[in-house]
Amino acid sequence: ASGMMEGMEKGHVVTKLEGVHKKAPSRRRGHLGKRTKFVRELVQEVMGLAPYQKRIQELLKVGRDKRALKLAKKKLGTHGRAKRCRENMAALLRKARK
């Protein structure tokens, strides 16, 4: 900015703060916060798994990974969410085995 009203470098002259990179709210949207993550974990701990999640775990136990993915996709709507769900269920199984 040059302080001019028109031109390439138009606008009010300001000094930029060092070390401050504030993201636009639109860039942060959907990002999982600490509190939300904690609450979700607590709810899952108290309530347990949904019936479809239990079924996915059963399928993973017997090695039917593709069938588990298909079930998750049918319940959740998208391939990406289904893959994430299947991975989460597999991680819970691994955790339970230890």
N, C-alpha and C positions, 0 to 999 in steps of 0.2 A: 504494500500500500504506500502510495506517495502523498496522500492527502488531497489529491485532485478529485474532482467530481466525475470526470469522464476518463476513458482510456483503459489500457491494459491493467495498470496498477492502481485503479481507482479505489477509494475508500479511506476511512479514518485510520490514522497511524496508531498502532498499538504495539506494546512489547509483549511477546509471548512468554508465558510462564515456563520455566525449565522443569523438565521431568513430569509434566502433566499431559496425559493423553486421555482425554475424556471421550469414551465411546458414545455414539448416538444411541438413544434408547432402542431404536430399531435394530441395532447390531447386537444388543444384549438380550433381546426378546427370545424366550425359549431356553435360555441358559439356566441350568439347575442351580438354585441357591443352596447355601448350607442348611438353612432352617427347613426348607421344603424337603431336601434330601433326608434330613433327620426324621421329620414327621412321617414321610413315606415308609422309611425303614421300620419305625416304631409301629405303625399301623400294620405292616406285613407281619411283624413279629407277634403282635397281639392276635390278629385275625387269622393268620395262616394264609394258605394259598387258595386261589379260586379253583373251582372244580376243573376248568379246562387246563389250568396250570398243573394240577395233580395228574391229569391224564397225559399231558406232555411229558412229565417226569417218568411216568410208567413206560411210555413209548421209548424214551431215551434209555431206560434201564435195560430194555430188551433189544436195544440197538436199532430201533426203527427211526433213525434221525430224519429221513426224508418225510416220513409220515407225520412226525412231530412238527416239522416245519410247515407242512400242508395244513395241519390242524390250527397251528398258531396263525397262519395267514388268513384262514377262514374266520377266525375269531377277532383278529386285530385289524384286518383290512389291507395292510401293505406288506410287501416282501421284506422291506427293511426292518419294520417293527417286529415281524415274525422272527427274523434272524436274531435280533437283539433278545427277544423273549426266550428263544431256544437256548441261546448262550447263557442267559441268566439262570434258566432252569438247570442246565448242565453244571454251572458253577455251584448252585445250591446242592446238587447231588454230590459233587466232589467234596464240598465242605462237610456234608453229612457223613461221608465215608471216613473222614479223618478222625 
